[in-house]
Amino acid sequence: MAVADTILCVDCGGTCHRMPVEPPELGWEVGDIVSYRCSDCADMWYLEISEDDLTEVDEVPDWF
């Protein structure tokens, strides 16, 4: 799956938007830190990109 544009805020359930919106010029790499800000409670989340984040998935997992 690609690096998400939005995520769910764990604190309030609102929508967190990626900052900056555009991906880096040379693309995402494992170990990059992506920041998200919640539009409802203004919390910030910093997530590290893993190999799984950069892998494209052709089908929806069974648990989805």
mmCIF file as Biopython writes it, N, C-alpha, C and O atoms, coordinates in Angstrom:
data_model
#
loop_
_atom_site.group_PDB
_atom_site.id
_atom_site.type_symbol
_atom_site.label_atom_id
_atom_site.label_alt_id
_atom_site.label_comp_id
_atom_site.label_asym_id
_atom_site.label_entity_id
_atom_site.label_seq_id
_atom_site.pdbx_PDB_ins_code
_atom_site.Cartn_x
_atom_site.Cartn_y
_atom_site.Cartn_z
_atom_site.occupancy
_atom_site.B_iso_or_equiv
_atom_site.auth_seq_id
_atom_site.auth_asym_id
_atom_site.pdbx_PDB_model_num
ATOM 1   N N  . MET A ? 1  ? 0.839   -1.167  0.000  1.0 0.0 1  A 1 
ATOM 2   C CA . MET A ? 1  ? 0.000   0.000   0.000  1.0 0.0 1  A 1 
ATOM 3   C C  . MET A ? 1  ? 0.887   1.233   0.000  1.0 0.0 1  A 1 
ATOM 4   O O  . MET A ? 1  ? 1.981   1.219   0.565  1.0 0.0 1  A 1 
ATOM 5   N N  . ALA A ? 2  ? 0.432   2.263   -0.612 1.0 0.0 2  A 1 
ATOM 6   C CA . ALA A ? 2  ? 1.197   3.508   -0.670 1.0 0.0 2  A 1 
ATOM 7   C C  . ALA A ? 2  ? 1.077   4.261   0.648  1.0 0.0 2  A 1 
ATOM 8   O O  . ALA A ? 2  ? 0.202   3.967   1.463  1.0 0.0 2  A 1 
ATOM 9   N N  . VAL A ? 3  ? 1.953   5.222   0.851  1.0 0.0 3  A 1 
ATOM 10  C CA . VAL A ? 3  ? 1.891   6.053   2.059  1.0 0.0 3  A 1 
ATOM 11  C C  . VAL A ? 3  ? 0.573   6.823   2.036  1.0 0.0 3  A 1 
ATOM 12  O O  . VAL A ? 3  ? 0.271   7.522   1.069  1.0 0.0 3  A 1 
ATOM 13  N N  . ALA A ? 4  ? -0.198  6.692   3.096  1.0 0.0 4  A 1 
ATOM 14  C CA . ALA A ? 4  ? -1.555  7.249   3.153  1.0 0.0 4  A 1 
ATOM 15  C C  . ALA A ? 4  ? -1.563  8.776   3.175  1.0 0.0 4  A 1 
ATOM 16  O O  . ALA A ? 4  ? -0.717  9.405   3.812  1.0 0.0 4  A 1 
ATOM 17  N N  . ASP A ? 5  ? -2.528  9.357   2.471  1.0 0.0 5  A 1 
ATOM 18  C CA . ASP A ? 5  ? -2.737  10.805  2.515  1.0 0.0 5  A 1 
ATOM 19  C C  . ASP A ? 5  ? -3.388  11.215  3.829  1.0 0.0 5  A 1 
ATOM 20  O O  . ASP A ? 5  ? -3.126  12.299  4.350  1.0 0.0 5  A 1 
ATOM 21  N N  . THR A ? 6  ? -4.248  10.331  4.366  1.0 0.0 6  A 1 
ATOM 22  C CA . THR A ? 6  ? -4.926  10.590  5.634  1.0 0.0 6  A 1 
ATOM 23  C C  . THR A ? 6  ? -4.892  9.319   6.484  1.0 0.0 6  A 1 
ATOM 24  O O  . THR A ? 6  ? -4.802  8.204   5.970  1.0 0.0 6  A 1 
ATOM 25  N N  . ILE A ? 7  ? -4.968  9.524   7.802  1.0 0.0 7  A 1 
ATOM 26  C CA . ILE A ? 7  ? -5.083  8.415   8.747  1.0 0.0 7  A 1 
ATOM 27  C C  . ILE A ? 7  ? -6.138  8.785   9.776  1.0 0.0 7  A 1 
ATOM 28  O O  . ILE A ? 7  ? -6.556  9.940   9.853  1.0 0.0 7  A 1 
ATOM 29  N N  . LEU A ? 8  ? -6.566  7.819   10.558 1.0 0.0 8  A 1 
ATOM 30  C CA . LEU A ? 8  ? -7.538  8.031   11.620 1.0 0.0 8  A 1 
ATOM 31  C C  . LEU A ? 8  ? -6.802  8.424   12.898 1.0 0.0 8  A 1 
ATOM 32  O O  . LEU A ? 8  ? -5.841  7.763   13.293 1.0 0.0 8  A 1 
ATOM 33  N N  . CYS A ? 9  ? -7.245  9.480   13.531 1.0 0.0 9  A 1 
ATOM 34  C CA . CYS A ? 9  ? -6.637  9.938   14.784 1.0 0.0 9  A 1 
ATOM 35  C C  . CYS A ? 9  ? -7.004  8.966   15.901 1.0 0.0 9  A 1 
ATOM 36  O O  . CYS A ? 9  ? -8.180  8.681   16.125 1.0 0.0 9  A 1 
ATOM 37  N N  . VAL A ? 10 ? -5.997  8.464   16.592 1.0 0.0 10 A 1 
ATOM 38  C CA . VAL A ? 10 ? -6.246  7.502   17.666 1.0 0.0 10 A 1 
ATOM 39  C C  . VAL A ? 10 ? -6.852  8.174   18.888 1.0 0.0 10 A 1 
ATOM 40  O O  . VAL A ? 10 ? -7.536  7.522   19.677 1.0 0.0 10 A 1 
ATOM 41  N N  . ASP A ? 11 ? -6.610  9.455   19.052 1.0 0.0 11 A 1 
ATOM 42  C CA . ASP A ? 11 ? -7.120  10.162  20.228 1.0 0.0 11 A 1 
ATOM 43  C C  . ASP A ? 11 ? -8.594  10.531  20.107 1.0 0.0 11 A 1 
ATOM 44  O O  . ASP A ? 11 ? -9.366  10.298  21.037 1.0 0.0 11 A 1 
ATOM 45  N N  . CYS A ? 12 ? -8.997  11.106  18.964 1.0 0.0 12 A 1 
ATOM 46  C CA . CYS A ? 12 ? -10.365 11.620  18.874 1.0 0.0 12 A 1 
ATOM 47  C C  . CYS A ? 12 ? -11.201 10.981  17.765 1.0 0.0 12 A 1 
ATOM 48  O O  . CYS A ? 12 ? -12.413 11.192  17.712 1.0 0.0 12 A 1 
ATOM 49  N N  . GLY A ? 13 ? -10.572 10.204  16.878 1.0 0.0 13 A 1 
ATOM 50  C CA . GLY A ? 13 ? -11.317 9.573   15.791 1.0 0.0 13 A 1 
ATOM 51  C C  . GLY A ? 13 ? -11.456 10.465  14.568 1.0 0.0 13 A 1 
ATOM 52  O O  . GLY A ? 13 ? -12.109 10.082  13.597 1.0 0.0 13 A 1 
ATOM 53  N N  . GLY A ? 14 ? -10.855 11.645  14.597 1.0 0.0 14 A 1 
ATOM 54  C CA . GLY A ? 14 ? -10.913 12.568  13.460 1.0 0.0 14 A 1 
ATOM 55  C C  . GLY A ? 14 ? -9.973  12.139  12.339 1.0 0.0 14 A 1 
ATOM 56  O O  . GLY A ? 14 ? -9.335  11.089  12.416 1.0 0.0 14 A 1 
ATOM 57  N N  . THR A ? 15 ? -9.897  12.952  11.313 1.0 0.0 15 A 1 
ATOM 58  C CA . THR A ? 15 ? -9.048  12.667  10.164 1.0 0.0 15 A 1 
ATOM 59  C C  . THR A ? 15 ? -7.749  13.455  10.275 1.0 0.0 15 A 1 
ATOM 60  O O  . THR A ? 15 ? -7.761  14.673  10.458 1.0 0.0 15 A 1 
ATOM 61  N N  . CYS A ? 16 ? -6.628  12.744  10.161 1.0 0.0 16 A 1 
ATOM 62  C CA . CYS A ? 16 ? -5.304  13.368  10.169 1.0 0.0 16 A 1 
ATOM 63  C C  . CYS A ? 16 ? -4.815  13.446  8.731  1.0 0.0 16 A 1 
ATOM 64  O O  . CYS A ? 16 ? -4.883  12.459  7.998  1.0 0.0 16 A 1 
ATOM 65  N N  . HIS A ? 17 ? -4.327  14.602  8.325  1.0 0.0 17 A 1 
ATOM 66  C CA . HIS A ? 17 ? -3.837  14.817  6.971  1.0 0.0 17 A 1 
ATOM 67  C C  . HIS A ? 17 ? -2.314  14.853  6.965  1.0 0.0 17 A 1 
ATOM 68  O O  . HIS A ? 17 ? -1.688  15.409  7.868  1.0 0.0 17 A 1 
ATOM 69  N N  . ARG A ? 18 ? -1.726  14.245  5.924  1.0 0.0 18 A 1 
ATOM 70  C CA . ARG A ? 18 ? -0.279  14.203  5.800  1.0 0.0 18 A 1 
ATOM 71  C C  . ARG A ? 18 ? 0.274   15.599  5.554  1.0 0.0 18 A 1 
ATOM 72  O O  . ARG A ? 18 ? -0.316  16.395  4.823  1.0 0.0 18 A 1 
ATOM 73  N N  . MET A ? 19 ? 1.423   15.887  6.179  1.0 0.0 19 A 1 
ATOM 74  C CA . MET A ? 19 ? 2.078   17.183  6.012  1.0 0.0 19 A 1 
ATOM 75  C C  . MET A ? 19 ? 3.535   16.940  5.641  1.0 0.0 19 A 1 
ATOM 76  O O  . MET A ? 19 ? 4.221   16.273  6.415  1.0 0.0 19 A 1 
ATOM 77  N N  . PRO A ? 20 ? 4.048   17.411  4.555  1.0 0.0 20 A 1 
ATOM 78  C CA . PRO A ? 20 ? 3.325   18.108  3.495  1.0 0.0 20 A 1 
ATOM 79  C C  . PRO A ? 20 ? 2.495   17.119  2.680  1.0 0.0 20 A 1 
ATOM 80  O O  . PRO A ? 20 ? 2.715   15.910  2.747  1.0 0.0 20 A 1 
ATOM 81  N N  . VAL A ? 21 ? 1.556   17.633  1.925  1.0 0.0 21 A 1 
ATOM 82  C CA . VAL A ? 21 ? 0.637   16.789  1.165  1.0 0.0 21 A 1 
ATOM 83  C C  . VAL A ? 21 ? 1.368   16.041  0.050  1.0 0.0 21 A 1 
ATOM 84  O O  . VAL A ? 21 ? 1.095   14.866  -0.194 1.0 0.0 21 A 1 
ATOM 85  N N  . GLU A ? 22 ? 2.297   16.720  -0.625 1.0 0.0 22 A 1 
ATOM 86  C CA . GLU A ? 22 ? 3.032   16.110  -1.731 1.0 0.0 22 A 1 
ATOM 87  C C  . GLU A ? 22 ? 4.147   15.200  -1.207 1.0 0.0 22 A 1 
ATOM 88  O O  . GLU A ? 22 ? 4.808   15.533  -0.223 1.0 0.0 22 A 1 
ATOM 89  N N  . PRO A ? 23 ? 4.358   14.041  -1.869 1.0 0.0 23 A 1 
ATOM 90  C CA . PRO A ? 23 ? 5.478   13.180  -1.471 1.0 0.0 23 A 1 
ATOM 91  C C  . PRO A ? 23 ? 6.810   13.832  -1.830 1.0 0.0 23 A 1 
ATOM 92  O O  . PRO A ? 23 ? 6.835   14.763  -2.635 1.0 0.0 23 A 1 
ATOM 93  N N  . PRO A ? 24 ? 7.916   13.366  -1.254 1.0 0.0 24 A 1 
ATOM 94  C CA . PRO A ? 24 ? 9.223   13.928  -1.583 1.0 0.0 24 A 1 
ATOM 95  C C  . PRO A ? 24 ? 9.518   13.796  -3.085 1.0 0.0 24 A 1 
ATOM 96  O O  . PRO A ? 24 ? 9.002   12.904  -3.757 1.0 0.0 24 A 1 
ATOM 97  N N  . GLU A ? 25 ? 10.335  14.679  -3.577 1.0 0.0 25 A 1 
ATOM 98  C CA . GLU A ? 25 ? 10.663  14.703  -5.005 1.0 0.0 25 A 1 
ATOM 99  C C  . GLU A ? 25 ? 11.236  13.367  -5.496 1.0 0.0 25 A 1 
ATOM 100 O O  . GLU A ? 25 ? 10.940  12.943  -6.613 1.0 0.0 25 A 1 
ATOM 101 N N  . LEU A ? 26 ? 12.045  12.708  -4.678 1.0 0.0 26 A 1 
ATOM 102 C CA . LEU A ? 26 ? 12.656  11.437  -5.071 1.0 0.0 26 A 1 
ATOM 103 C C  . LEU A ? 26 ? 11.863  10.231  -4.571 1.0 0.0 26 A 1 
ATOM 104 O O  . LEU A ? 26 ? 12.320  9.097   -4.709 1.0 0.0 26 A 1 
ATOM 105 N N  . GLY A ? 27 ? 10.690  10.456  -3.996 1.0 0.0 27 A 1 
ATOM 106 C CA . GLY A ? 27 ? 9.844   9.369   -3.507 1.0 0.0 27 A 1 
ATOM 107 C C  . GLY A ? 27 ? 10.145  9.007   -2.061 1.0 0.0 27 A 1 
ATOM 108 O O  . GLY A ? 27 ? 11.112  9.484   -1.466 1.0 0.0 27 A 1 
ATOM 109 N N  . TRP A ? 28 ? 9.293   8.154   -1.516 1.0 0.0 28 A 1 
ATOM 110 C CA . TRP A ? 28 ? 9.426   7.717   -0.127 1.0 0.0 28 A 1 
ATOM 111 C C  . TRP A ? 28 ? 10.490  6.635   -0.018 1.0 0.0 28 A 1 
ATOM 112 O O  . TRP A ? 28 ? 10.696  5.861   -0.953 1.0 0.0 28 A 1 
ATOM 113 N N  . GLU A ? 29 ? 11.165  6.582   1.124  1.0 0.0 29 A 1 
ATOM 114 C CA . GLU A ? 29 ? 12.145  5.546   1.403  1.0 0.0 29 A 1 
ATOM 115 C C  . GLU A ? 29 ? 11.900  4.998   2.802  1.0 0.0 29 A 1 
ATOM 116 O O  . GLU A ? 29 ? 11.379  5.691   3.676  1.0 0.0 29 A 1 
ATOM 117 N N  . VAL A ? 30 ? 12.286  3.734   2.997  1.0 0.0 30 A 1 
ATOM 118 C CA . VAL A ? 30 ? 12.170  3.122   4.320  1.0 0.0 30 A 1 
ATOM 119 C C  . VAL A ? 30 ? 12.958  3.974   5.314  1.0 0.0 30 A 1 
ATOM 120 O O  . VAL A ? 30 ? 14.093  4.367   5.043  1.0 0.0 30 A 1 
ATOM 121 N N  . GLY A ? 31 ? 12.352  4.253   6.458  1.0 0.0 31 A 1 
ATOM 122 C CA . GLY A ? 31 ? 12.990  5.062   7.496  1.0 0.0 31 A 1 
ATOM 123 C C  . GLY A ? 31 ? 12.578  6.525   7.468  1.0 0.0 31 A 1 
ATOM 124 O O  . GLY A ? 31 ? 12.812  7.249   8.436  1.0 0.0 31 A 1 
ATOM 125 N N  . ASP A ? 32 ? 11.956  6.980   6.356  1.0 0.0 32 A 1 
ATOM 126 C CA . ASP A ? 32 ? 11.445  8.356   6.314  1.0 0.0 32 A 1 
ATOM 127 C C  . ASP A ? 32 ? 10.389  8.538   7.396  1.0 0.0 32 A 1 
ATOM 128 O O  . ASP A ? 32 ? 9.670   7.596   7.730  1.0 0.0 32 A 1 
ATOM 129 N N  . ILE A ? 33 ? 10.295  9.733   7.938  1.0 0.0 33 A 1 
ATOM 130 C CA . ILE A ? 33 ? 9.268   10.052  8.923  1.0 0.0 33 A 1 
ATOM 131 C C  . ILE A ? 33 ? 8.195   10.893  8.244  1.0 0.0 33 A 1 
ATOM 132 O O  . ILE A ? 33 ? 8.490   11.905  7.608  1.0 0.0 33 A 1 
ATOM 133 N N  . VAL A ? 34 ? 6.936   10.457  8.390  1.0 0.0 34 A 1 
ATOM 134 C CA . VAL A ? 34 ? 5.799   11.166  7.805  1.0 0.0 34 A 1 
ATOM 135 C C  . VAL A ? 34 ? 5.009   11.779  8.956  1.0 0.0 34 A 1 
ATOM 136 O O  . VAL A ? 34 ? 4.729   11.108  9.949  1.0 0.0 34 A 1 
ATOM 137 N N  . SER A ? 35 ? 4.653   13.049  8.822  1.0 0.0 35 A 1 
ATOM 138 C CA . SER A ? 35 ? 3.884   13.701  9.877  1.0 0.0 35 A 1 
ATOM 139 C C  . SER A ? 35 ? 2.438   13.914  9.415  1.0 0.0 35 A 1 
ATOM 140 O O  . SER A ? 35 ? 2.167   14.186  8.245  1.0 0.0 35 A 1 
ATOM 141 N N  . TYR A ? 36 ? 1.538   13.783  10.363 1.0 0.0 36 A 1 
ATOM 142 C CA . TYR A ? 36 ? 0.109   13.970  10.130 1.0 0.0 36 A 1 
ATOM 143 C C  . TYR A ? 36 ? -0.428  14.888  11.218 1.0 0.0 36 A 1 
ATOM 144 O O  . TYR A ? 36 ? 0.000   14.807  12.369 1.0 0.0 36 A 1 
ATOM 145 N N  . ARG A ? 37 ? -1.369  15.764  10.857 1.0 0.0 37 A 1 
ATOM 146 C CA . ARG A ? 37 ? -2.032  16.622  11.854 1.0 0.0 37 A 1 
ATOM 147 C C  . ARG A ? 37 ? -3.534  16.370  11.769 1.0 0.0 37 A 1 
ATOM 148 O O  . ARG A ? 37 ? -4.113  16.334  10.683 1.0 0.0 37 A 1 
ATOM 149 N N  . CYS A ? 38 ? -4.157  16.195  12.947 1.0 0.0 38 A 1 
ATOM 150 C CA . CYS A ? 38 ? -5.592  15.954  13.021 1.0 0.0 38 A 1 
ATOM 151 C C  . CYS A ? 38 ? -6.349  17.268  12.815 1.0 0.0 38 A 1 
ATOM 152 O O  . CYS A ? 38 ? -6.045  18.281  13.445 1.0 0.0 38 A 1 
ATOM 153 N N  . SER A ? 39 ? -7.326  17.230  11.933 1.0 0.0 39 A 1 
ATOM 154 C CA . SER A ? 39 ? -8.115  18.436  11.662 1.0 0.0 39 A 1 
ATOM 155 C C  . SER A ? 39 ? -9.131  18.720  12.770 1.0 0.0 39 A 1 
ATOM 156 O O  . SER A ? 39 ? -9.685  19.817  12.832 1.0 0.0 39 A 1 
ATOM 157 N N  . ASP A ? 40 ? -9.380  17.737  13.647 1.0 0.0 40 A 1 
ATOM 158 C CA . ASP A ? 40 ? -10.344 17.936  14.738 1.0 0.0 40 A 1 
ATOM 159 C C  . ASP A ? 40 ? -9.677  18.383  16.047 1.0 0.0 40 A 1 
ATOM 160 O O  . ASP A ? 40 ? -10.078 19.390  16.631 1.0 0.0 40 A 1 
ATOM 161 N N  . CYS A ? 41 ? -8.670  17.644  16.505 1.0 0.0 41 A 1 
ATOM 162 C CA . CYS A ? 41 ? -8.060  17.959  17.800 1.0 0.0 41 A 1 
ATOM 163 C C  . CYS A ? 41 ? -6.663  18.574  17.670 1.0 0.0 41 A 1 
ATOM 164 O O  . CYS A ? 41 ? -6.068  18.956  18.678 1.0 0.0 41 A 1 
ATOM 165 N N  . ALA A ? 42 ? -6.134  18.676  16.459 1.0 0.0 42 A 1 
ATOM 166 C CA . ALA A ? 42 ? -4.835  19.289  16.155 1.0 0.0 42 A 1 
ATOM 167 C C  . ALA A ? 42 ? -3.636  18.506  16.687 1.0 0.0 42 A 1 
ATOM 168 O O  . ALA A ? 42 ? -2.524  19.034  16.707 1.0 0.0 42 A 1 
ATOM 169 N N  . ASP A ? 43 ? -3.838  17.255  17.120 1.0 0.0 43 A 1 
ATOM 170 C CA . ASP A ? 43 ? -2.700  16.422  17.527 1.0 0.0 43 A 1 
ATOM 171 C C  . ASP A ? 43 ? -1.818  16.137  16.321 1.0 0.0 43 A 1 
ATOM 172 O O  . ASP A ? 43 ? -2.290  16.101  15.184 1.0 0.0 43 A 1 
ATOM 173 N N  . MET A ? 44 ? -0.529  15.936  16.583 1.0 0.0 44 A 1 
ATOM 174 C CA . MET A ? 44 ? 0.425   15.577  15.534 1.0 0.0 44 A 1 
ATOM 175 C C  . MET A ? 44 ? 0.840   14.129  15.723 1.0 0.0 44 A 1 
ATOM 176 O O  . MET A ? 44 ? 1.010   13.665  16.850 1.0 0.0 44 A 1 
ATOM 177 N N  . TRP A ? 45 ? 1.002   13.417  14.615 1.0 0.0 45 A 1 
ATOM 178 C CA . TRP A ? 45 ? 1.457   12.032  14.625 1.0 0.0 45 A 1 
ATOM 179 C C  . TRP A ? 45 ? 2.644   11.928  13.695 1.0 0.0 45 A 1 
ATOM 180 O O  . TRP A ? 45 ? 2.610   12.450  12.581 1.0 0.0 45 A 1 
ATOM 181 N N  . TYR A ? 46 ? 3.699   11.255  14.141 1.0 0.0 46 A 1 
ATOM 182 C CA . TYR A ? 46 ? 4.911   11.059  13.355 1.0 0.0 46 A 1 
ATOM 183 C C  . TYR A ? 46 ? 5.104   9.562   13.167 1.0 0.0 46 A 1 
ATOM 184 O O  . TYR A ? 46 ? 5.342   8.835   14.131 1.0 0.0 46 A 1 
ATOM 185 N N  . LEU A ? 47 ? 5.001   9.106   11.929 1.0 0.0 47 A 1 
ATOM 186 C CA . LEU A ? 47 ? 5.088   7.682   11.640 1.0 0.0 47 A 1 
ATOM 187 C C  . LEU A ? 47 ? 6.296   7.401   10.759 1.0 0.0 47 A 1 
ATOM 188 O O  . LEU A ? 47 ? 6.573   8.142   9.816  1.0 0.0 47 A 1 
ATOM 189 N N  . GLU A ? 48 ? 7.012   6.326   11.073 1.0 0.0 48 A 1 
ATOM 190 C CA . GLU A ? 48 ? 8.168   5.924   10.281 1.0 0.0 48 A 1 
ATOM 191 C C  . GLU A ? 48 ? 7.717   4.969   9.176  1.0 0.0 48 A 1 
ATOM 192 O O  . GLU A ? 48 ? 6.953   4.036   9.424  1.0 0.0 48 A 1 
ATOM 193 N N  . ILE A ? 49 ? 8.190   5.207   7.974  1.0 0.0 49 A 1 
ATOM 194 C CA . ILE A ? 49 ? 7.827   4.368   6.830  1.0 0.0 49 A 1 
ATOM 195 C C  . ILE A ? 49 ? 8.599   3.059   6.899  1.0 0.0 49 A 1 
ATOM 196 O O  . ILE A ? 49 ? 9.814   3.045   7.097  1.0 0.0 49 A 1 
ATOM 197 N N  . SER A ? 50 ? 7.868   1.958   6.732  1.0 0.0 50 A 1 
ATOM 198 C CA . SER A ? 50 ? 8.481   0.633   6.711  1.0 0.0 50 A 1 
ATOM 199 C C  . SER A ? 50 ? 8.407   0.063   5.296  1.0 0.0 50 A 1 
ATOM 200 O O  . SER A ? 50 ? 7.800   0.662   4.407  1.0 0.0 50 A 1 
ATOM 201 N N  . GLU A ? 51 ? 9.017   -1.075  5.101  1.0 0.0 51 A 1 
ATOM 202 C CA . GLU A ? 51 ? 8.989   -1.745  3.793  1.0 0.0 51 A 1 
ATOM 203 C C  . GLU A ? 51 ? 7.552   -2.044  3.368  1.0 0.0 51 A 1 
ATOM 204 O O  . GLU A ? 51 ? 7.216   -1.923  2.190  1.0 0.0 51 A 1 
ATOM 205 N N  . ASP A ? 52 ? 6.703   -2.433  4.320  1.0 0.0 52 A 1 
ATOM 206 C CA . ASP A ? 52 ? 5.297   -2.735  4.022  1.0 0.0 52 A 1 
ATOM 207 C C  . ASP A ? 52 ? 4.547   -1.525  3.475  1.0 0.0 52 A 1 
ATOM 208 O O  . ASP A ? 52 ? 3.645   -1.672  2.651  1.0 0.0 52 A 1 
ATOM 209 N N  . ASP A ? 53 ? 4.919   -0.325  3.934  1.0 0.0 53 A 1 
ATOM 210 C CA . ASP A ? 53 ? 4.254   0.891   3.474  1.0 0.0 53 A 1 
ATOM 211 C C  . ASP A ? 53 ? 4.529   1.176   2.009  1.0 0.0 53 A 1 
ATOM 212 O O  . ASP A ? 53 ? 3.743   1.859   1.352  1.0 0.0 53 A 1 
ATOM 213 N N  . LEU A ? 54 ? 5.632   0.664   1.490  1.0 0.0 54 A 1 
ATOM 214 C CA . LEU A ? 54 ? 6.028   0.947   0.115  1.0 0.0 54 A 1 
ATOM 215 C C  . LEU A ? 54 ? 5.661   -0.165  -0.854 1.0 0.0 54 A 1 
ATOM 216 O O  . LEU A ? 54 ? 5.872   -0.028  -2.059 1.0 0.0 54 A 1 
ATOM 217 N N  . THR A ? 55 ? 5.112   -1.272  -0.343 1.0 0.0 55 A 1 
ATOM 218 C CA . THR A ? 55 ? 4.755   -2.407  -1.171 1.0 0.0 55 A 1 
ATOM 219 C C  . THR A ? 55 ? 3.339   -2.246  -1.699 1.0 0.0 55 A 1 
ATOM 220 O O  . THR A ? 55 ? 2.405   -2.013  -0.931 1.0 0.0 55 A 1 
ATOM 221 N N  . GLU A ? 56 ? 3.184   -2.369  -3.008 1.0 0.0 56 A 1 
ATOM 222 C CA . GLU A ? 56 ? 1.852   -2.306  -3.612 1.0 0.0 56 A 1 
ATOM 223 C C  . GLU A ? 56 ? 1.138   -3.631  -3.382 1.0 0.0 56 A 1 
ATOM 224 O O  . GLU A ? 56 ? 1.736   -4.697  -3.534 1.0 0.0 56 A 1 
ATOM 225 N N  . VAL A ? 57 ? -0.133  -3.567  -3.018 1.0 0.0 57 A 1 
ATOM 226 C CA . VAL A ? 57 ? -0.942  -4.761  -2.772 1.0 0.0 57 A 1 
ATOM 227 C C  . VAL A ? 57 ? -1.979  -4.869  -3.876 1.0 0.0 57 A 1 
ATOM 228 O O  . VAL A ? 57 ? -2.700  -3.912  -4.157 1.0 0.0 57 A 1 
ATOM 229 N N  . ASP A ? 58 ? -2.053  -6.063  -4.514 1.0 0.0 58 A 1 
ATOM 230 C CA . ASP A ? 58 ? -2.984  -6.264  -5.618 1.0 0.0 58 A 1 
ATOM 231 C C  . ASP A ? 58 ? -4.375  -6.649  -5.155 1.0 0.0 58 A 1 
ATOM 232 O O  . ASP A ? 58 ? -5.345  -6.428  -5.880 1.0 0.0 58 A 1 
ATOM 233 N N  . GLU A ? 59 ? -4.495  -7.217  -3.975 1.0 0.0 59 A 1 
ATOM 234 C CA . GLU A ? 59 ? -5.805  -7.639  -3.502 1.0 0.0 59 A 1 
ATOM 235 C C  . GLU A ? 59 ? -6.039  -7.181  -2.079 1.0 0.0 59 A 1 
ATOM 236 O O  . GLU A ? 59 ? -5.095  -6.892  -1.344 1.0 0.0 59 A 1 
ATOM 237 N N  . VAL A ? 60 ? -7.288  -7.117  -1.700 1.0 0.0 60 A 1 
ATOM 238 C CA . VAL A ? 60 ? -7.668  -6.709  -0.354 1.0 0.0 60 A 1 
ATOM 239 C C  . VAL A ? 60 ? -7.434  -7.878  0.596  1.0 0.0 60 A 1 
ATOM 240 O O  . VAL A ? 60 ? -7.822  -9.004  0.283  1.0 0.0 60 A 1 
ATOM 241 N N  . PRO A ? 61 ? -6.806  -7.639  1.755  1.0 0.0 61 A 1 
ATOM 242 C CA . PRO A ? 61 ? -6.567  -8.731  2.703  1.0 0.0 61 A 1 
ATOM 243 C C  . PRO A ? 61 ? -7.891  -9.340  3.189  1.0 0.0 61 A 1 
ATOM 244 O O  . PRO A ? 61 ? -8.938  -8.694  3.140  1.0 0.0 61 A 1 
ATOM 245 N N  . ASP A ? 62 ? -7.824  -10.592 3.657  1.0 0.0 62 A 1 
ATOM 246 C CA . ASP A ? 62 ? -9.005  -11.310 4.137  1.0 0.0 62 A 1 
ATOM 247 C C  . ASP A ? 62 ? -9.677  -10.591 5.308  1.0 0.0 62 A 1 
ATOM 248 O O  . ASP A ? 62 ? -10.900 -10.637 5.444  1.0 0.0 62 A 1 
ATOM 249 N N  . TRP A ? 63 ? -8.889  -9.934  6.146  1.0 0.0 63 A 1 
ATOM 250 C CA . TRP A ? 63 ? -9.443  -9.305  7.339  1.0 0.0 63 A 1 
ATOM 251 C C  . TRP A ? 63 ? -10.112 -7.976  7.045  1.0 0.0 63 A 1 
ATOM 252 O O  . TRP A ? 63 ? -10.749 -7.421  7.940  1.0 0.0 63 A 1 
ATOM 253 N N  . PHE A ? 64 ? -10.004 -7.440  5.848  1.0 0.0 64 A 1 
ATOM 254 C CA . PHE A ? 64 ? -10.548 -6.134  5.513  1.0 0.0 64 A 1 
ATOM 255 C C  . PHE A ? 64 ? -12.016 -6.193  5.247  1.0 0.0 64 A 1 
ATOM 256 O O  . PHE A ? 64 ? -12.631 -5.170  4.949  1.0 0.0 64 A 1 
#
